[in-house]
Amino acid sequence: MTPREPPIGPAAGGLFDDPLPPAEFERRVRAPLGDDEVEEVAALVRWFTRRYPTVADRFAYVRRAWIRWTRRTRLEFPPP
């Protein structure tokens, strides 16, 4: 049994779908990461590399995820 994944759709984007002015985008991109963010990224990398220790494992994960993402996208956002 797999855990139920949250649905994706227009409501999932929320504030992330609003365009940023170029100057604001540049400011955010250039802002330094805080210590908490650096540790969080490092923890995620450690988890991922333990969970998928070889390159083959990582590619297999990406292939499965890509199929899942594109299947869901076709269902949620049919072309006009």
CNS distance restraints for C-alpha pairs under 8 A (distance, minus, plus):
assign (resid   7 and name CA) (resid  12 and name CA) 7.90 0.50 0.50
assign (resid   8 and name CA) (resid  12 and name CA) 5.77 0.50 0.50
assign (resid   8 and name CA) (resid  72 and name CA) 7.68 0.50 0.50
assign (resid   8 and name CA) (resid  73 and name CA) 8.00 0.50 0.50
assign (resid   8 and name CA) (resid  76 and name CA) 7.24 0.50 0.50
assign (resid   9 and name CA) (resid  13 and name CA) 7.36 0.50 0.50
assign (resid   9 and name CA) (resid  76 and name CA) 6.13 0.50 0.50
assign (resid   9 and name CA) (resid  77 and name CA) 7.55 0.50 0.50
assign (resid  10 and name CA) (resid  14 and name CA) 7.56 0.50 0.50
assign (resid  13 and name CA) (resid  17 and name CA) 5.38 0.50 0.50
assign (resid  14 and name CA) (resid  18 and name CA) 7.63 0.50 0.50
assign (resid  20 and name CA) (resid  24 and name CA) 6.18 0.50 0.50
assign (resid  20 and name CA) (resid  25 and name CA) 5.90 0.50 0.50
assign (resid  21 and name CA) (resid  25 and name CA) 6.32 0.50 0.50
assign (resid  22 and name CA) (resid  26 and name CA) 6.12 0.50 0.50
assign (resid  23 and name CA) (resid  27 and name CA) 6.19 0.50 0.50
assign (resid  24 and name CA) (resid  28 and name CA) 6.24 0.50 0.50
assign (resid  25 and name CA) (resid  29 and name CA) 6.15 0.50 0.50
assign (resid  26 and name CA) (resid  30 and name CA) 6.14 0.50 0.50
assign (resid  27 and name CA) (resid  31 and name CA) 6.13 0.50 0.50
assign (resid  33 and name CA) (resid  37 and name CA) 5.94 0.50 0.50
assign (resid  33 and name CA) (resid  38 and name CA) 6.40 0.50 0.50
assign (resid  34 and name CA) (resid  38 and name CA) 6.33 0.50 0.50
assign (resid  35 and name CA) (resid  39 and name CA) 6.21 0.50 0.50
assign (resid  36 and name CA) (resid  40 and name CA) 6.09 0.50 0.50
assign (resid  37 and name CA) (resid  41 and name CA) 6.17 0.50 0.50
assign (resid  38 and name CA) (resid  42 and name CA) 6.18 0.50 0.50
assign (resid  39 and name CA) (resid  43 and name CA) 6.05 0.50 0.50
assign (resid  40 and name CA) (resid  44 and name CA) 6.23 0.50 0.50
assign (resid  41 and name CA) (resid  45 and name CA) 6.20 0.50 0.50
assign (resid  42 and name CA) (resid  46 and name CA) 6.15 0.50 0.50
assign (resid  43 and name CA) (resid  47 and name CA) 6.14 0.50 0.50
assign (resid  44 and name CA) (resid  48 and name CA) 6.05 0.50 0.50
assign (resid  45 and name CA) (resid  49 and name CA) 6.05 0.50 0.50
assign (resid  46 and name CA) (resid  50 and name CA) 6.16 0.50 0.50
assign (resid  47 and name CA) (resid  51 and name CA) 6.04 0.50 0.50
assign (resid  48 and name CA) (resid  52 and name CA) 5.85 0.50 0.50
assign (resid  48 and name CA) (resid  53 and name CA) 7.82 0.50 0.50
assign (resid  49 and name CA) (resid  53 and name CA) 4.97 0.50 0.50
assign (resid  49 and name CA) (resid  54 and name CA) 7.77 0.50 0.50
assign (resid  52 and name CA) (resid  57 and name CA) 5.12 0.50 0.50
assign (resid  52 and name CA) (resid  58 and name CA) 5.44 0.50 0.50
assign (resid  52 and name CA) (resid  61 and name CA) 7.94 0.50 0.50
assign (resid  53 and name CA) (resid  57 and name CA) 6.57 0.50 0.50
assign (resid  53 and name CA) (resid  58 and name CA) 7.46 0.50 0.50
assign (resid  54 and name CA) (resid  58 and name CA) 6.39 0.50 0.50
assign (resid  55 and name CA) (resid  59 and name CA) 6.17 0.50 0.50
assign (resid  56 and name CA) (resid  60 and name CA) 6.09 0.50 0.50
assign (resid  57 and name CA) (resid  61 and name CA) 6.23 0.50 0.50
assign (resid  58 and name CA) (resid  62 and name CA) 6.27 0.50 0.50
assign (resid  59 and name CA) (resid  63 and name CA) 6.14 0.50 0.50
assign (resid  60 and name CA) (resid  64 and name CA) 6.27 0.50 0.50
assign (resid  61 and name CA) (resid  65 and name CA) 6.04 0.50 0.50
assign (resid  62 and name CA) (resid  66 and name CA) 5.87 0.50 0.50
assign (resid  63 and name CA) (resid  67 and name CA) 6.33 0.50 0.50
assign (resid  64 and name CA) (resid  68 and name CA) 6.27 0.50 0.50
assign (resid  65 and name CA) (resid  69 and name CA) 5.97 0.50 0.50
assign (resid  66 and name CA) (resid  70 and name CA) 5.99 0.50 0.50
assign (resid  67 and name CA) (resid  71 and name CA) 5.90 0.50 0.50
assign (resid  68 and name CA) (resid  72 and name CA) 6.14 0.50 0.50
assign (resid  69 and name CA) (resid  73 and name CA) 6.11 0.50 0.50
assign (resid  70 and name CA) (resid  74 and name CA) 6.20 0.50 0.50
assign (resid  71 and name CA) (resid  75 and name CA) 6.43 0.50 0.50
assign (resid  72 and name CA) (resid  76 and name CA) 5.99 0.50 0.50
assign (resid  73 and name CA) (resid  77 and name CA) 5.55 0.50 0.50
assign (resid  73 and name CA) (resid  78 and name CA) 7.62 0.50 0.50
assign (resid  74 and name CA) (resid  78 and name CA) 5.35 0.50 0.50
assign (resid  74 and name CA) (resid  79 and name CA) 7.80 0.50 0.50
